[in-house]
Every structure is written in structure tokens, then in C-alpha cells.
């Protein structure tokens, strides 16, 4: 029994070694436990600190935003912007456009703006007189005058067609660039350019009529357009002797 008890108690050094092993294990376990506890606290503290920082940052941003918050911009509405755009007056183009061109007057002519319409034609000339009497007391020279058409400035150039009727119908007498025709009456003969008429025993009449012919530009080509004939001009020759018309 004593041997068994002695054997049961074992070697004291072995028991010491076991105690050392147990102690080391316990120390290691304790260290690990402490490390685990410390890490958890660190993580918890770190998470808490991070949350606090986020919260503080949000509060700071909110406070800063409150101080620097700008009032909402008030942009003008689309309708008000459209209302500020100046309107462009529309240009009415109608069949009467050619009739409005005379308003350009000589300005259009000086600028080289020539009417571009086939319908445009010179207006009628305005006669100074419609009756002229030739007798022994009449001056040698008589000027038959008229005024240019109201729309003369629209045309590049104007000429005046003059026709005469000595009793045998209308015939071309001359084309004038000026608004005047000179008639000559000497002794017993009336001279109108290449037309002449001598006195007769009874009074005789010679008729004249005048129209303007203008040059216009149409599709880059020049064309001539004639206006209406004027009223008739009556040239009355007092009776004196019997003669006949002749062409000079």
C-alpha cells in the first residue's frame, strides 16, 4: 500500500512540470482573453468615435449650410422672355407692289434700285396747257410743256413719244428726252419738228398727244414700258389762206 501511495503521488518534479504547463496555459489563455476583450473594446470605441465624427460632421455641414444658404434663383418665365423679343414687322407683298415703288423716288434711282416688275409702267404726263392758238400775233416760238410722270424716279431713263394728227390720223412725230416740244409759227406756217401745216382760209386744228416710255430692269434684262397717252393738245391755226400740209 505504501508503495502504491508513493507511486500514486508520483514524482514531485513531474507535478511541478505539470503545474508549470498549466500555468503557462492559463497565462496564455488569460492573455488571449484580455487581448480579445481589449480588441472588442477598441472596435466598439472606434465605431463609437466614427459615429460621433459623422454626427459632428453632419451637424457642422447643416450649420454651415444654414449660414450660406442662398435664396432660390428667380429665373424669368419663358413667356416673359418671349415677350421681350422685338417683333419684326411683316412685309405685305401684293399685286399693288409696283404702285408703291414710286415712294422710292429718285433715291432708288441714285442707288441703282430699278423696278423689277413687268406690271410697272410710267404714269401719265401732266400737260401745262391743252390748247394753243396760232395767229399773226403769235410769237415765232411757242413751247409746249408737260410734267414728268409722278413715278419717273423709278425708271433708269425716260423718253416721251409724241404723235401728231393733222387730219389723216395719228402718226409718230418725235421722241423727246425733255418735257418740252417747240412749235414755230412763221408768216403762214406751223412747224412741229418734221411736220408742218400752213394756214388756210378757215381755221384748222392739229392734235398732239404724249406718253412716257421708261426703261426698267426685269430679270437682269432691260425692257421698255410705255405709259398711257395724255389728253389731246389742240393747236388751232387761225384762217388766212388756202394751203395744205407738207412734211419737211
Secondary structure, DSSP 8 states (H G I E B T S, - for coil): -HHHHHHHH--HHHHHHHHHHHHHHHHHHHHHHHHHHHHHHHHHHHHHHHHHHHHHHHHHHHHHHHHH---------HHHHHHHS---------TTHHHHGGGGHHHHHHTT-----TT------EES-SEEEE-TTS-SEEEEEEE--TTGGGSSEEEEEEEEESSS--EEEEEESSSEEEEEEETTEEEETTEEEE--SS-EEEEEEEEEEEEEEETTEEEEEE------EEEEE---S---EEE-
